[in-house]
Amino acid sequence: MTQLDSAQNSLWKIFLTVHTRLIDRVEQDFKQAGLPSFEWYDVLIALKQAPDQELRLSELAEELLVNRTNVTRLADRLEKAGLIQRKVCKDDRRGAFAVLTKAGLEMQQKMWTVYSQSIAQYFGRHLTQKDTVAFTKTLTSILTALDEES
């Protein structure tokens, strides 16, 4: 079993704290711009990047790392706002697809304008090119190991 040293433990705590604070800042920026919450952006970008801009709700839940119940409630709110629509799965009548609408794509693009500025302001400006390369390499290595272990 691998042991955690105090420096790694401190880094872990800083990593989690930075993540939480960055998301909080992005949420504030969305709110100030009159835009929906961060979780809405996650759904919209996942659908935008999916084949035919649609995913089964179960696939969307996996993509967002949330449970199916939470994604169903979230999809209800986005559908009510006209940002997605649901489509019955032909192969499985119990299943449904979330499909990105034109309004949903437009909202994702509006949100990206604010989000990308937030990333640059709160995150990117603190990193040199060397930091970015090292950070990317380290996080990619961790992600690859986690994928191989599961």
C-alpha positions in Angstrom: 0.0 0.0 0.0 1.3 3.5 -0.9 1.9 5.8 2.0 0.8 9.5 1.9 3.5 11.9 3.2 2.7 15.2 4.8 3.6 17.3 1.7 1.2 15.2 -0.5 -1.5 15.5 2.1 -1.0 19.3 2.1 -1.1 19.4 -1.7 -4.3 17.4 -1.7 -6.0 19.8 0.7 -4.8 22.8 -1.4 -6.0 21.1 -4.6 -9.5 20.5 -3.2 -9.7 24.0 -1.7 -8.6 25.7 -5.0 -11.1 23.6 -6.9 -14.0 24.6 -4.6 -13.1 28.2 -4.6 -12.7 28.3 -8.4 -16.1 26.8 -8.9 -17.6 29.3 -6.5 -16.0 32.2 -8.4 -17.3 30.9 -11.7 -20.8 30.5 -10.1 -20.6 34.1 -9.0 -19.6 35.3 -12.4 -22.5 33.3 -14.0 -24.9 34.9 -11.5 -23.6 38.4 -12.1 -24.1 37.9 -15.9 -27.7 36.6 -15.3 -26.8 33.1 -16.5 -27.8 29.7 -15.1 -25.6 27.7 -12.7 -22.4 25.8 -13.4 -24.2 22.4 -13.4 -26.3 23.6 -16.3 -23.2 24.4 -18.3 -21.9 20.9 -17.6 -25.0 19.4 -19.2 -25.0 21.7 -22.1 -21.3 21.2 -23.0 -21.6 17.4 -22.5 -24.5 17.4 -25.0 -22.7 19.7 -27.4 -19.8 17.4 -27.5 -21.8 14.2 -27.9 -22.6 12.5 -31.2 -25.7 14.2 -32.7 -25.7 16.4 -29.6 -27.7 13.8 -27.6 -27.1 11.4 -24.8 -29.2 8.9 -22.9 -29.9 10.2 -19.4 -27.9 7.3 -17.9 -24.9 8.3 -20.1 -25.3 11.9 -19.1 -25.3 10.9 -15.5 -22.0 9.0 -16.0 -20.5 12.0 -17.9 -21.4 14.4 -15.1 -20.5 12.0 -12.3 -23.9 12.3 -10.7 -26.6 9.8 -10.0 -29.5 9.2 -12.4 -32.1 10.8 -10.1 -30.1 14.0 -10.0 -29.6 14.1 -13.7 -33.3 13.5 -14.3 -34.2 16.5 -12.1 -31.6 18.6 -13.8 -32.9 17.6 -17.2 -36.4 18.6 -16.1 -35.2 22.1 -15.3 -33.3 22.4 -18.6 -36.2 21.1 -20.6 -38.6 23.5 -18.9 -36.2 26.3 -19.9 -36.2 25.1 -23.5 -32.4 24.3 -23.5 -32.9 20.5 -24.1 -35.6 18.3 -25.2 -36.2 14.6 -24.4 -36.5 12.0 -27.0 -37.8 8.5 -26.3 -35.3 5.7 -27.0 -36.6 3.5 -29.8 -34.7 0.4 -28.5 -35.8 0.8 -24.9 -39.1 2.7 -24.2 -38.0 3.2 -20.6 -34.9 5.1 -21.7 -34.8 8.7 -22.9 -32.3 10.9 -24.6 -31.5 14.4 -23.7 -31.1 16.4 -26.9 -29.5 19.9 -27.1 -31.8 22.5 -28.6 -30.7 25.6 -30.6 -31.5 27.7 -27.5 -29.4 25.3 -25.4 -26.4 25.7 -27.8 -26.8 29.5 -27.7 -26.9 29.4 -23.9 -23.8 27.2 -23.8 -22.0 29.7 -26.0 -23.0 32.6 -23.7 -21.9 30.7 -20.7 -18.6 29.8 -22.3 -17.8 33.5 -22.9 -18.1 34.1 -19.1 -16.6 30.8 -18.1 -13.5 31.1 -20.3 -12.9 34.6 -18.9 -13.2 33.2 -15.4 -10.7 30.4 -16.1 -8.2 32.9 -17.5 -8.7 35.4 -14.6 -8.7 33.0 -11.7 -6.6 30.1 -12.9 -4.6 30.7 -16.1 -3.0 33.9 -15.2 -1.3 32.2 -12.3 0.4 29.6 -14.5 3.5 29.9 -16.6 3.8 27.7 -19.7 6.2 25.5 -17.8 3.6 25.1 -14.9 0.9 24.3 -17.4 2.9 21.6 -19.1 3.9 20.0 -15.7 0.4 20.3 -14.3 -1.1 18.8 -17.4 1.4 15.9 -17.4 0.9 15.2 -13.7 -2.9 15.2 -13.8 -3.0 13.2 -17.1 -0.8 10.6 -15.5 -3.1 10.4 -12.4 -6.2 10.2 -14.6 -4.6 7.4 -16.8 -3.7 5.4 -13.7 -7.2 5.7 -12.3 -8.7 4.6 -15.6 -6.4 1.6 -15.7 -7.2 0.6 -12.1 -10.9 0.7 -12.6 
